[in-house]
Amino acid sequence: MSAPASLMATFDGLASRVDAMGFRTIGFTSALLGEGVSTLALGTALSLAAMRRGSVLLVDANWIHPSLTRDARLESSVGLAELLADRADAAACIRRYAPSRVAFLPLGDGMGARPTLRGLASFVAKEAVSFETVIVDLPPVLAGETFVLPWAALVDQLFVVLREGATPLPLIQQALGKLSLAAPPYIVLNRARGSSVDVPAALLAARA
Amino acid sequence: MRPYLTTAHRYRWLLGAVLAIIWGAGIVAAYTEYATTFESEATIWVLRASPELATTSPDDPNATVIQTAASQQADLLNQLLQTKEFLRDVVRQTSLRAALAAAPDETKFLAGVQKSFRVQTHGNNLLTVSFAAHDPPLGPEMVNAILAVRADRVAQASTTFTTITNTLYQKQLQVAQAQALDAQRALDEFDASHPGALSDIEQHLKDQLRLTLDYAQIRLGDLRGRINQAALAPAILSVSGMEFQVVDQPQVETSPRGGTRSAAMIGAVAIAAGCALAALLVVIGTLLPAHVSGPADVSRLAPARLFAAVPRVTRAGGGASPGDLRTSLAAIAFADGGARNGEVSG
């Protein structure tokens, strides 16, 4: 197994479940910063791109800590903020990377516009519809509730990431309470010491 | 209250183990203390000395004060037990003298001996002196030793005071004798100078001189009586031994005795310590932020459910640390293979 394949294999379990569930648009958030949300979104995007053989759009919607935009060195580029403010079109904002089959929408100028349910709904319906999978990197719920809730209403599934043995339970419960969605979010346990999840059982439970 | 009860329920096996260990150890220690303690006791009948035989110093331990005879002697013994010198003398008369000589901390050793002694009064004239030890023969040995050392101390104090009193009386006697001689000489001289009939004034003077002589002789006799009493009283008391009689001699106990109190104390401390530690564990367990320690713990977040667990990436297993992982993923994902905005390639 090559090094990239080995790295992406870390996220194969998560990606295969997403694939099995048929989720097209998913969002990753957490209770606190530093839980590994952006890394999970990036890894899952890569893994799904390889798995589905289709285009995957990775959206940096983290208004508080746009680390993916920095990773892509697109801090000064137009992005989601400009797209929502109608100051740029999707073609100018979305970067496509052929080797990885991942398209990336950076945050852009975060001070320019705030995400609204209508704006995001329009984006999902028009711009993101051409992608087989859309993965959204969101800020922590407790720090950026207003940036998370509009996405939570639009994505097929929202995932709350927490670090095993690190994230304080009361804060996770507080974050879940703020989300208060009709369908409860799924938990992704990051940096688990041993993967003890029974995959078939988990899939059956998820579908139930 | 509910979070504490939840924590207690969650850690019930740990709390049970902690309580079992501490309480079990306490019960074992208490039983051992009870079963290996042998208290030996002497019963003593005390009487107050006759006022005629009592010494007059307020500092004398045998001096009469407003106390019962038993409490007076018990206080005396308890006061003596406060001093290291007395305890040292007691221990030196017993088989513990080698242990005392070898003890690295003499003060601690003597404090342990002091705690093992108990002096109690039972009514006005009865008191008991007891010593609790793990070695049965040591009890009577220590009780006999404390009584002997006390007797020595009392006798020594009495002798010292008698000597001082005697010296004082001797000085007073010398003065009184000189005064009596002077009075006799003055009377003789008056008689020699007035051979004939005496006038009223002269007779009055002679009566005064005679009165002075009588007074001096009475004082002389009184002082001689006091000197005799001071010399004889301690001897009489010592010989009679009535004021401090050991009615029941201390015996070597063959069955455990006297350890109930210390055993109960050990048991109570163990129970209290166990409860306190358990309470502390519950409080800490409640106040410290709980974590999700594994996939099974996610059930505590219901109705949210576990979707997946992403394994920890380690250098040994995955060849990269979390920081390296992110950098590597970004490099893979954002490798610019000639792609342009808005164009799908590959």
Interface residues (C-beta under 8 A of the other chain):
Chain A: A3 P4 S6 L7 M8 T10 F11 G13 L14 R17 G36 S38 T39 L40 L42 G43 A45 L46 S55 L58 L68 D71 A72 R73 A90 A91 A92 C93 I94 R95 R96 Y97 A98 P99 S100 R101 V102 A103 F104 F159 V160 L162 E164 G165 A166 T167 P168 L169 P170 L171 I172 Q173 L176 P184 P185 Y186 I187 V188 L189 N190 R191 A192 R193 G194 S195 S196 V197 A202 A205 A206
Chain B: P289 A290 H291 V292 S293 G294 P295 A296 V298 R300 L301 P303 A304 R305 L306 F307 A308 A309 V310 P311 R312 V313 G318 G319 A320 P322 L325 R326 S328 L329 A330 I332 A333 F334 A335 D336 G337 G338 A339 R340 N341 G342 E343 V344 S345 G346
